[in-house]
Amino acid sequence: MTVRAQSSGDLELLAQKGDPEAQFALGEKYRNGAKGIPKDHAKAFLWIRKAAEQGYALAQATLGYLYLNGYGTDADPDKAFLWYQVSAGQGITWAQNALGDCYYFGDGVGQDFKMALEWYRKAAERNLPDAFYNLGWCYEKKRSGG
């Protein structure tokens, strides 16, 4: 049985023992609400941060999202950028696209269309539909950095 398929009680025990996959899964259940677990952004942030700090790449990307949007914490684009950067470096495709967004809009970093295009391209090379859209948007708006 995978961590995500475990009962909420078993999942919480694994998370409390320090299992990063369980911490992330529990955080996601709190973030989205799940059978027997009500939505709670503060608890979601807590568990996802624990997993991210242990190097769990999906948690790192999600923590960037939580920081950028202020879910369970104060919005902090600088921290969002840093967590997206760590996760994108580990190959998380949607974090690569999100990092492109940070560069495009100047969230947590100086606006840099050339870097935005580079990160969108990396995500598009891994077939992320949003990245293809973002690349097209950059070229349409003549924001290709060149």
C-alpha positions, -999 to +999 in steps of 0.1 A: +000+000+000+014+034-010+017+062+015-011+081-002-034+051+001-030+047+038-056+057+063-054+092+078-044+078+112-016+056+097-005+085+075-002+108+105+018+083+124+043+080+095+044+117+092+051+122+129+079+097+126+095+119+100+087+102+067+088+130+041+064+113+017+039+108+044+044+144+056+037+157+021+007+134+016-008+145+049-001+182+040-019+177+007-049+162+025-051+192+047-046+215+018-073+200-003-096+185+023-100+148+023-123+122+038-120+127+075-096+157+072-110+192+068-092+218+049-066+235+071-040+257+053-019+262+085-016+224+090-010+219+053+018+244+054+034+228+085+035+193+070+045+203+036+073+225+050+086+195+070+088+174+039+104+201+018+131+207+044+140+170+041+145+174+004+112+160-009+111+177-043+073+178-048+069+193-013+095+219-022+075+230-053+043+230-033+059+250-005+069+276-032+032+277-042+021+282-006+045+310+000+037+327-033-001+327-026+000+331+012-017+298+020-011+288+057+016+316+059+022+351+049+028+356+012+065+358+006+076+358-031+113+357-022+108+324-003+085+311-031+112+318-056+139+300-036+117+269-031+107+268-067+144+271-076+154+241-054+125+219-068+131+229-104+167+220-100+156+185-090+135+182-122+100+190-110+085+201-143+057+223-129+083+240-106+103+248-137+073+265-152+065+283-119+101+295-118+096+309-153+066+327-140+087+342-112+111+356-137+084+368-161+064+387-134+094+396-111+081+376-082+109+371-057+135+380-083+142+408-108+120+406-139+140+388-166+123+376-198+153+357-210+154+336-178+116+332-179+119+318-215+147+295-204+126+279-176+095+277-197+115+260-224+129+234-199+093+226-187+080+225-223+108+200-232+092+178-206+058+183-223+041+205-197+011+221-216+012+253-195+049+258-205+040+256-242+014+282-236+038+304-217+065+301-244+039+311-270+029+341-249+065+352-246+070+351-283+036+368-291+045+396-267+081+397-281+095+390-247+120+364-257+150+382-241+168+387-274 
